[in-house]
């Protein structure tokens, strides 16, 4: 660039930087193009030399260099070269050059002497044309997935090195399936089909499987698959002897919502920790809820459904119940109010149907068919996908129940059960530290109970690092990097893989549907080499089983009689209602007794007053009579004769009047008039 005039404005730094970057990219593009041409020329030369050597060995005419070059170009045209990212051709070539400088050419050619390898049967593999791995690396991958003949394995697919390498089969040792795993990838990359293929093979080897059927398309495992030319061509290319086959399948539904045998849990069995996560409670509210559960357990109050829990909360905040929790710290009305409101919202959203009896026995997931095949238990949850927190937490409850009931088995030849945790990001979203700690502990310890757990999600970042650290197998489908956050997550994912011959940051974005980057745990407990794998096709239907067939299977299930009808026994709500009624009756009786006592006291008081008044009246009457007697005696004394010579007692004035003749005459007339004896 020429120097600017002193009076001209300085160049824009952004423009200058862009021009410099463009120049750098042009240079790198030219270098990459030169490297590509050189690699193509070397590949043509190697192919020509190999053809000449073969011709000499068979005494046939050797092909010309030009024909070899044409064959090499045909191989490139047929899809051997990996697609490049980005819209700008120069930028794509520059990125290819950077990848080549970092980890070698993306599709490095291989010589004839190193392009073939021996499989366990001794047959030579096909040449690995235009693949990212050289022949020694292919041999290393093949050896890494060749396990002891006595070890049962699950087939994931064949190594893809430009073209499939059928002799390089990618497998998982069956005993390592209880070391847990991760199936990840963007939407539409084939995670469900991978899950279906693993479930089918596990069941065929006598291992029961549990999986949640989020979208309903996993139900096809119960129906034989439908062959097609495209399917058969794909399976032949990876060495899969495909044939349609159905697996023994049992359908379940949370609380009977949807098609399947109802799966219910009691609130007591669910526990305060899981319920707090579902309700979104903070630490204080969670501890208060734990106190409520403790009180209910100590007082024999069975928490069967949400109405039982609401009844206990209401009781403990009432005047009668406050004293019962005082020794344990009490329960504030504000906290109880928050929990009650969340429970009501939770129930209104339809969650109340998931809690009740009969409570499901998770041991019924560990079943085998009469022919020895494992039963695949599918939890049909399309009707509750709008309740992700409940769905994921309910699955965690089932896993925790398995941990409680199963005995220790150590390292077994095959798992007792493999549990596929689909949409795993729902489990960890907004989870508290205590809840995450419970998950990590369960995942870490349940391995010794013979249970394997596979988390199925979109990106590994959805699963906490403490949980990822417990996983032994990884099947990583394609990842997208459309945003800076996606690119950051992609780089973080690449950093978790062992060193390999791949430019994983590119490869993870170039994977086709049904392809994945795989690394598992060998039978010796060591990680296997990273392998770009074309996965096997499921033998069951890769679309939902028809609804009539599902309904018929549910109606024929032996578990329907055990769990099909809900039970409503006496629980905390009824016990507290009776207790409150008894308290009300006792209070009423006490009030009646108090009222009677008051009435009796008032009666006694009034009677005492009356008796007192009567006594006073009697006393006054006696006093008056006494006084009258005294007066009478006084008058007698006063009117009595005073002669000392008269011995006869003088009559009183009344007696004198009564004894007079006139008085006698009058009285006689009166008597005769009354009795009618007067004669006229």
C-alpha positions in Angstrom: 0.0 0.0 0.0 1.2 3.5 -0.8 1.7 6.1 2.0 -1.2 8.4 2.5 -0.8 12.1 1.9 -0.3 14.1 5.1 -3.7 15.8 4.7 -5.6 12.6 3.8 -7.6 10.8 6.5 -5.9 7.7 8.0 -7.2 4.3 6.7 -10.0 2.6 8.5 -8.5 -0.1 10.9 -11.4 -2.5 10.2 -10.9 -2.2 6.4 -7.2 -2.8 6.8 -7.8 -5.8 9.0 -10.3 -7.3 6.6 -7.9 -6.8 3.7 -5.1 -8.4 5.6 -7.3 -11.4 6.5 -8.4 -11.7 2.9 -4.8 -11.8 1.8 -4.0 -14.4 4.4 -6.9 -16.6 3.3 -5.9 -16.3 -0.4 -2.4 -17.4 0.5 -3.7 -20.3 2.6 -6.1 -21.3 -0.1 -3.4 -21.4 -2.7 -1.3 -23.5 -0.4 -4.2 -25.8 0.3 -4.9 -26.2 -3.4 -1.3 -27.0 -4.0 -1.4 -29.6 -1.2 -4.6 -31.1 -2.6 -3.2 -31.4 -6.1 0.0 -33.0 -4.7 -2.1 -35.5 -2.7 -4.2 -36.3 -5.7 -1.1 -36.9 -7.8 0.4 -39.1 -5.1 -2.8 -41.0 -4.8 -2.9 -41.6 -8.5 0.7 -42.7 -8.4 0.1 -45.1 -5.5 -3.0 -46.5 -7.2 -1.1 -47.0 -10.5 1.8 -48.7 -8.7 -0.6 -51.0 -6.9 -2.4 -51.9 -10.1 0.9 -52.6 -11.8 2.0 -54.8 -9.0 -1.3 -56.7 -9.1 -1.1 -57.0 -12.9 2.5 -58.3 -12.6 1.3 -60.8 -10.0 -1.5 -62.1 -12.2 0.5 -61.8 -15.5 -2.1 -59.3 -16.8 -1.4 -56.1 -18.6 -0.8 -53.2 -16.2 -3.2 -50.3 -16.5 -1.8 -47.0 -17.7 -1.2 -44.1 -15.4 -3.8 -42.1 -17.1 -6.5 -44.8 -16.5 -5.4 -44.9 -12.8 -5.7 -41.2 -12.6 -9.2 -41.4 -14.0 -10.1 -44.1 -11.5 -8.8 -41.8 -8.7 -10.9 -38.9 -10.0 -14.0 -41.2 -10.2 -13.5 -42.2 -6.6 -13.3 -38.6 -5.6 -16.4 -37.7 -7.6 -18.3 -40.6 -5.9 -18.2 -38.9 -2.6 -14.9 -39.9 -1.1 -13.9 -36.3 -0.3 -15.5 -34.8 2.8 -17.7 -31.7 2.2 -16.3 -28.4 3.3 -18.0 -25.8 5.5 -18.8 -22.3 4.6 -20.1 -20.5 1.5 -16.8 -18.9 0.2 -14.7 -21.4 -1.8 -11.5 -19.7 -0.8 -12.6 -19.8 2.8 -13.5 -23.5 2.6 -10.1 -24.3 1.1 -8.4 -22.2 3.7 -10.2 -24.1 6.5 -9.2 -27.4 4.8 -5.6 -26.2 4.8 -5.7 -25.3 8.5 -7.2 -28.8 9.3 -4.5 -30.4 7.2 -1.8 -28.5 9.0 -3.3 -29.3 12.4 -4.0 -33.1 12.1 -3.1 -34.1 8.6 -5.2 -34.3 5.4 -8.9 -34.9 6.0 -8.9 -37.7 3.4 -5.3 -38.9 3.3 -4.6 -41.5 0.6 -3.1 -44.8 1.6 -0.8 -47.1 -0.3 -1.8 -50.5 -1.3 0.6 -52.1 1.2 -1.1 -50.3 4.0 -4.6 -49.8 2.8 -5.6 -53.4 3.6 -5.9 -55.1 7.0 -6.7 -58.5 8.4 -10.0 -59.0 10.2 -10.4 -61.6 13.0 -11.2 -64.2 10.4 -8.1 -63.4 8.5 -9.8 -61.9 5.4 -8.4 -58.7 4.0 -10.5 -55.5 4.2 -11.3 -53.3 1.4 -8.9 -50.3 0.7 -9.7 -47.2 2.7 -9.8 -44.7 -0.2 -9.9 -41.0 0.6 -10.5 -41.4 4.3 -9.2 -39.3 7.1 -7.3 -42.3 8.6 -4.3 -43.9 7.2 -4.1 -47.7 7.1 -2.1 -48.0 10.4 -4.8 -45.9 12.1 -7.5 -48.1 10.6 -5.7 -51.2 11.9 -5.5 -49.5 15.4 -9.2 -48.8 15.4 -10.0 -52.4 14.3 -7.8 -53.8 17.0 -9.3 -51.5 19.6 -12.8 -52.9 18.9 -11.7 -56.5 18.7 -12.6 -58.0 22.0 -12.1 -61.4 23.6 -14.1 -64.1 21.9 -15.8 -65.1 25.2 -17.1 -61.5 25.7 -20.6 -60.8 24.4 -20.9 -57.5 22.4 -23.4 -55.2 20.9 -22.7 -54.1 17.3 -22.9 -50.4 16.8 -21.8 -50.3 13.1 -18.8 -50.2 10.9 -15.9 -47.8 10.7 -16.4 -45.1 8.1 -13.2 -44.0 6.4 -14.4 -42.3 3.3 -16.3 -45.6 2.6 -17.5 -48.1 5.1 -15.0 -50.7 6.3 -17.1 -53.7 7.0 -14.3 -55.7 8.6 -13.8 -52.9 11.2 -16.9 -53.4 13.3 -17.5 -51.0 16.1 -18.8 -52.8 19.2 -19.6 -52.3 22.9 -18.8 -55.1 25.3 -22.1 -56.2 26.9 -20.6 -56.2 30.5 -19.6 -52.5 30.0 -23.2 -51.5 29.4 -23.6 -50.9 33.1 -20.8 -48.4 33.0 -23.3 -45.9 31.6 -23.1 -43.9 28.4 -24.2 -40.8 26.4 -26.0 -40.6 23.1 -25.9 -37.0 21.9 -26.5 -35.1 18.7 -28.6 -32.4 17.1 -32.2 -32.9 16.3 -32.7 -35.2 13.3 -29.2 -36.8 13.4 -30.4 -40.3 14.4 -30.3 -40.5 18.2 -33.6 -42.3 18.4 -32.6 -44.9 15.9 -29.3 -45.4 17.8 -31.3 -45.9 21.0 -33.7 -48.3 19.2 -30.8 -50.4 17.8 -29.1 -50.7 21.2 -32.4 -51.6 22.9 -33.1 -54.3 20.3 -29.7 -55.9 20.8 -29.9 -55.8 24.6 -33.3 -57.4 24.6 -32.1 -60.1 22.2 -29.3 -60.9 24.7 -31.8 -61.3 27.6 -31.3 -57.8 29.1 -34.5 -55.9 30.1 -34.6 -52.3 28.8 -36.5 -49.2 30.0 -36.9 -46.2 27.8 -39.1 -43.1 27.6 -40.8 -42.8 24.3 -41.0 -39.0 24.0 -42.4 -38.6 20.5 -44.0 -42.0 20.2 -41.8 -43.2 17.3 -39.7 -45.6 19.5 -42.8 -47.8 19.7 -41.8 -49.3 16.3 -39.5 -51.6 18.2 -42.5 -53.9 18.8 -43.2 -54.2 15.0 -40.9 -55.9 12.4 -39.1 -53.4 10.1 -40.0 -52.9 6.5 -37.1 -53.7 4.0 -36.3 -51.4 1.1 -33.5 -51.3 -1.5 -32.0 -48.2 0.1 -32.0 -49.9 3.5 -30.6 -53.1 2.3 -27.8 -51.4 0.3 -26.9 -49.4 3.4 -26.8 -52.4 5.7 -24.8 -54.6 3.2 -22.2 -51.8 2.9 -21.5 -52.0 6.6 -21.6 -55.8 6.9 -25.0 -56.0 8.7 -27.1 -59.1 8.0 -30.3 -57.2 8.3 -33.7 -58.9 8.7 -37.0 -57.6 10.1 -37.6 -58.6 13.7 -39.9 -57.4 16.5 -39.0 -57.2 20.2 -41.1 -58.1 23.2 -42.5 -54.7 24.3 -44.6 -53.5 27.3 -46.2 -50.1 27.2 -46.6 -47.8 30.2 -48.1 -44.4 30.8 -47.6 -42.0 33.7 -50.8 -42.1 35.8 -52.7 -43.6 32.9 -52.3 -40.5 30.7 -51.9 -42.0 27.3 -51.8 -45.6 26.1 -50.2 -48.0 28.5 -50.3 -49.6 31.9 -50.6 -46.8 34.5 -47.4 -46.0 36.5 -48.2 -44.2 39.7 -46.2 -43.1 42.7 -47.2 -42.0 46.2 -46.2 -38.6 47.4 -44.3 -40.2 50.3 -42.4 -42.4 47.8 -41.6 -39.5 45.6 -40.0 -37.7 48.5 -39.5 -34.0 49.3 -36.3 -33.6 47.3 -37.7 -34.6 43.9 -41.0 -32.8 44.7 -39.2 -29.6 45.6 -37.4 -29.6 42.2 -40.7 -30.1 40.4 -42.3 -27.3 42.3 -39.4 -25.0 41.9 -38.9 -24.3 45.6 -35.9 -22.5 47.1 -33.7 -24.0 49.8 -35.9 -22.6 52.7 -39.1 -23.9 51.2 -37.4 -27.2 50.4 -36.3 -27.7 54.0 -39.8 -26.8 55.2 -41.3 -29.4 52.9 -38.9 -31.9 54.3 -40.2 -31.0 57.8 -43.7 -31.7 56.7 -42.8 -35.1 55.3 -41.0 -35.9 58.6 -44.1 -34.9 60.6 -46.4 -37.0 58.4 -44.1 -40.1 58.7 -43.8 -39.7 62.4 -47.5 -39.5 62.9 -48.6 -42.3 60.6 -50.1 -39.9 58.0 -49.8 -41.6 54.6 -49.1 -39.1 51.9 -50.6 -40.8 48.9 -51.7 -38.0 46.6 -51.3 -34.2 46.5 -54.6 -33.6 48.5 -53.0 -35.5 51.4 -50.0 -33.2 51.3 -52.2 -30.1 51.1 -54.3 -31.4 54.1 -51.1 -31.8 56.2 -49.8 -28.3 55.3 -53.2 -26.8 56.2 -53.3 -28.7 59.5 -49.8 -27.6 60.5 -50.6 -23.9 59.9 -53.9 -24.1 61.8 -54.3 -23.3 65.5 -54.5 -26.9 66.4 -51.4 -28.0 64.4 -48.9 -25.2 65.2 -48.1 -26.6 68.6 -47.2 -30.0 67.1 -44.3 -28.6 65.1 -43.1 -26.1 67.7 -40.4 -28.5 69.0 -39.2 -29.1 65.4 -38.8 -25.4 64.5 -42.3 -24.7 63.3 -43.6 -23.8 59.8 -44.1 -20.2 58.8 -47.5 -19.4 57.3 -45.8 -17.6 54.5 -43.7 -20.6 53.5 -46.6 -22.9 53.8 -48.7 -20.5 51.6 -46.1 -20.6 48.8 -45.9 -24.4 48.9 -49.7 -24.7 48.9 -50.0 -22.3 45.9 -47.4 -24.3 44.0 -49.2 -27.6 44.8 -52.5 -26.2 43.5 -50.9 -25.0 40.3 -49.1 -28.3 39.9 -52.4 -30.2 40.4 -54.3 -27.9 38.0 -51.7 -28.7 35.3 -52.8 -32.3 35.5 -50.0 -33.7 37.8 -52.4 -35.0 40.4 -53.1 -38.1 38.2 -49.4 -39.2 38.6 -49.8 -39.6 42.3 -51.8 -42.3 43.8 -52.1 -46.1 44.4 -51.4 -48.8 43.5 -47.8 -47.6 43.6 -45.8 -49.1 40.7 -43.1 -51.7 41.7 -40.1 -50.9 39.6 -39.1 -54.5 39.8 -41.7 -55.1 37.1 -39.4 -53.4 34.7 -36.8 -56.2 35.1 -38.6 -58.9 33.2 -37.8 -61.4 30.5 -40.0 -63.2 28.0 -40.6 -67.0 28.1 -38.0 -67.4 25.3 -35.4 -65.6 27.4 -35.4 -62.3 25.6 -35.5 -59.1 27.7 -38.7 -57.1 27.8 -38.4 -53.5 26.5 -40.5 -51.3 28.7 -41.6 -48.1 26.9 -43.0 -45.2 28.9 -45.3 -43.5 26.5 -45.2 -39.8 27.4 -46.4 -37.8 24.4 -49.3 -36.5 26.5 -47.1 -35.0 29.2 -44.3 -33.5 27.1 -45.6 -30.1 28.1 -44.6 -31.0 31.7 -40.9 -31.6 31.3 -39.9 -31.1 34.9 -42.4 -33.7 36.1 -41.5 -36.1 33.4 -37.7 -36.0 34.0 -38.0 -36.0 37.7 -40.4 -39.0 37.6 -37.8 -40.9 35.6 -35.2 -40.0 38.3 -37.6 -41.3 40.9 -37.8 -44.6 39.1 -34.0 -44.8 38.9 -33.7 -44.0 42.7 -36.3 -46.7 43.4 -34.2 -49.2 41.4 -31.2 -48.3 43.5 -33.1 -48.9 46.7 -34.5 -52.4 45.9 -31.7 -54.0 43.9 -28.9 -55.9 45.7 -25.2 -55.5 45.0 -24.0 -57.7 42.2 -20.6 -56.2 41.3 -19.3 -56.7 37.8 -21.7 -59.1 36.1 -21.5 -60.6 32.7 -24.5 -58.6 31.6 -26.6 -55.8 33.1 -29.8 -56.5 35.0 -31.4 -53.5 33.3 -30.4 -50.7 31.0 -32.2 -47.4 31.5 -32.3 -44.9 28.7 -32.9 -41.4 29.9 -34.2 -39.5 26.9 -34.3 -35.7 26.8 -31.8 -35.7 29.7 -31.4 -32.0 29.6 -34.8 -31.6 31.2 -33.5 -33.4 34.3 -30.6 -31.1 34.9 -32.3 -27.8 34.0 -32.6 -25.4 37.0 -31.6 -28.3 39.3 -30.4 -27.4 42.8 -27.0 -28.5 44.1 -28.5 -31.0 46.4 -30.5 -32.6 43.6 -27.5 -32.7 41.3 -25.5 -34.4 44.1 -28.3 -37.0 44.4 -28.1 -37.7 40.7 -24.4 -38.0 40.7 -24.5 -40.4 43.7 -27.2 -42.5 42.1 -25.3 -42.8 38.8 -22.1 -43.6 40.5 -23.4 -46.3 42.8 -26.2 -47.9 40.7 -23.5 -49.5 38.5 -22.8 -52.0 41.2 -26.5 -52.9 41.3 -26.2 -54.1 37.6 -28.1 -51.1 36.1 -26.7 -49.2 33.2 -27.9 -45.6 32.5 -27.6 -44.0 29.1 -28.4 -40.3 28.9 -29.8 -39.2 25.5 -29.7 -35.4 24.8 -28.7 -32.9 22.2 -25.3 -31.7 23.4 -22.9 -33.1 26.1 -23.0 -29.7 27.8 -26.6 -30.5 28.8 -25.1 -33.1 31.3 -23.1 -31.8 34.3 -19.4 -32.6 34.2 -19.7 -34.7 37.4 -22.2 -36.9 35.6 -20.2 -37.0 32.4 -17.2 -38.2 34.4 -19.1 -41.4 35.3 -19.9 -42.3 31.7 -18.0 -45.0 29.9 -19.4 -45.0 26.4 -20.2 -42.1 24.0 -22.1 -42.1 20.7 -21.8 -38.5 19.4 -24.0 -37.7 16.4 -23.5 -34.5 14.4 -23.4 -31.1 16.2 -24.3 -27.7 14.8 -22.3 -24.5 15.3 -24.6 -21.8 14.0 -24.0 -19.4 17.0 -20.9 -18.4 19.0 -22.3 -20.4 21.9 -22.7 -23.4 19.7 -19.1 -23.0 18.5 -17.9 -22.8 22.1 -19.8 -25.9 23.1 -18.4 -27.7 20.0 -14.8 -26.9 21.0 -15.6 -28.0 24.6 -17.0 -31.3 23.3 -13.9 -31.9 21.1 -11.7 -31.3 24.1 -13.3 -34.2 26.0 -12.3 -36.8 23.5 -9.0 -38.8 23.5 -6.4 -37.9 20.9 -7.3 -39.3 17.5 -6.5 -39.0 13.8 -9.6 -36.9 13.2 -10.1 -33.1 13.1 -13.1 -33.6 15.4 -14.1 -30.0 15.2 -14.8 -30.4 11.5 -15.9 -34.1 11.6 -18.6 -33.5 14.2 -20.2 -31.0 11.9 -19.8 -33.2 8.8 -21.4 -36.3 10.2 -24.3 -37.6 8.1 -27.6 -38.9 9.5 -27.0 -42.3 11.0 -23.3 -41.6 11.6 -21.5 -40.9 14.9 -18.2 -40.5 16.6 -17.9 -43.4 19.0 -15.6 -44.3 21.9 -16.6 -46.9 24.5 -15.0 -48.8 27.4 -13.3 -52.0 26.5 -13.7 -55.2 28.6 -10.5 -54.2 30.3 -11.9 -50.8 31.4 -9.8 -48.7 29.0 -11.3 -46.3 26.4 -11.4 -47.5 22.8 -10.0 -45.5 19.9 -12.3 -42.7 18.5 -14.1 -44.1 15.5 -16.2 -42.4 12.8 -19.0 -45.0 12.6 -21.8 -45.6 10.2 -24.4 -47.1 12.6 -26.5 -50.2 12.1 -30.1 -50.0 11.2 -32.7 -51.1 13.7 -34.5 -54.4 12.8 -37.8 -53.0 14.1 -40.0 -50.5 12.4 -38.4 -47.0 12.2 -41.8 -45.3 12.6 -44.5 -45.6 15.3 -46.4 -48.9 15.8 -50.0 -48.5 14.7 -52.3 -47.4 17.6 -54.6 -50.5 17.4 -51.6 -52.8 17.9 -50.5 -50.7 21.0 -54.0 -50.8 22.5 -54.2 -54.6 22.0 -50.8 -55.1 23.6 -51.8 -53.0 26.6 -55.1 -54.9 27.1 -53.2 -58.2 26.9 -50.6 -57.2 29.5 -50.6 -59.2 32.7 -49.7 -56.0 34.6 -53.0 -54.3 33.7 -54.9 -56.2 36.3 -52.3 -55.2 38.9 -52.1 -51.5 38.2 -55.0 -50.7 35.9 -57.5 -49.6 38.6 -56.8 -46.8 41.0 -57.2 -47.3 44.8 -58.4 -44.6 47.2 -57.6 -45.8 50.7 -57.7 -43.9 54.0 -54.7 -41.6 54.0 -53.6 -38.3 55.6 -56.5 -36.3 54.2 -59.1 -38.7 55.7 -57.2 -39.2 58.9 -56.9 -35.4 59.5 -60.5 -34.9 58.5 -61.6 -37.4 61.2 -59.2 -35.9 63.6 -60.6 -32.4 63.0 -64.2 -33.8 63.2 -63.4 -35.5 66.5 -61.8 -32.2 67.7 -64.9 -30.3 66.6 -67.1 -32.8 68.4 -65.0 -32.6 71.5 -65.1 -28.9 71.4 -68.9 -28.9 71.0 -69.3 -31.3 73.9 -67.0 -29.2 76.0 -69.0 -26.1 75.1 -72.2 -27.9 76.0 -70.8 -29.1 79.3 -69.6 -25.6 80.1 -73.0 -24.2 79.2 -74.7 -26.8 81.5 -72.2 -26.0 84.2 -73.0 -22.4 83.9 -76.7 -23.1 84.0 -76.4 -25.3 87.0 -74.3 -22.7 88.8 -76.9 -20.0 88.0 -79.7 -22.3 89.2 -77.8 -23.1 92.4 -77.2 -19.4 92.9 -80.8 -18.5 92.4 -81.9 -21.4 94.6 -79.6 -20.2 97.3 -81.0 -16.7 97.1 -84.5 -18.1 97.3 -83.6 -20.3 100.2 -82.0 -17.3 101.9 -85.1 -15.2 101.3 -87.3 -18.1 102.6 -85.1 -18.5 105.6 -85.2 -14.8 106.3 -89.0 -14.8 105.9 -89.3 -17.8 108.2 -87.1 -16.1 110.7 -89.2 -12.9 110.4 -92.4 -15.0 110.8 -91.0 -16.8 113.8 -89.9 -13.5 115.3 -93.4 -12.0 114.7 -95.1 -15.0 116.1 -92.9 -14.9 119.1 -93.6 -11.2 119.5 -97.3 -11.8 119.2 -97.1 -14.6 121.8 -95.2 -12.3 124.0 -97.8 -9.6 123.5 -100.6 -12.1 124.1 -99.0 -13.2 127.3 -98.5 -9.6 128.3 -102.2 -8.9 127.8 -103.2 -12.0 129.7 -101.1 -10.8 132.5 -102.5 -7.4 132.3 -106.2 -8.5 132.3 -105.8 -11.2 134.9 -107.5 -10.7 138.4 -105.4 -9.4 141.2 -107.7 -10.8 144.2 -105.8 -13.1 146.4 -109.0 -14.7 147.8 -110.5 -15.9 144.5 -109.3 -19.3 143.4 -111.4 -19.5 140.2 -109.8 -18.4 137.0 -111.6 -15.6 135.2 -112.7 -16.1 131.6 -111.2 -14.0 128.9 -113.4 -11.4 127.1 -113.7 -13.6 124.0 -114.8 -16.5 126.1 -117.3 -14.3 127.9 -118.8 -13.1 124.6 -118.9 -16.7 123.1 -120.6 -18.1 126.2 -123.2 -15.4 126.4 -126.8 -16.4 125.7 -127.3 -13.9 122.9 -124.2 -15.2 121.1 -125.4 -18.8 121.4 -128.8 -17.8 120.0 -127.1 -16.1 117.0 -124.8 -19.1 116.3 -127.6 -21.5 116.4 -129.6 -19.6 113.9 -126.6 -19.4 111.6 -126.0 -23.2 111.8 -129.6 -24.0 111.1 -129.6 -21.7 108.1 -126.5 -23.4 106.7 -127.7 -26.9 107.1 -131.3 -26.2 106.4 -132.5 -27.4 109.8 -134.4 -24.2 110.6 -138.2 -25.0 110.7 -140.4 -22.2 109.7 
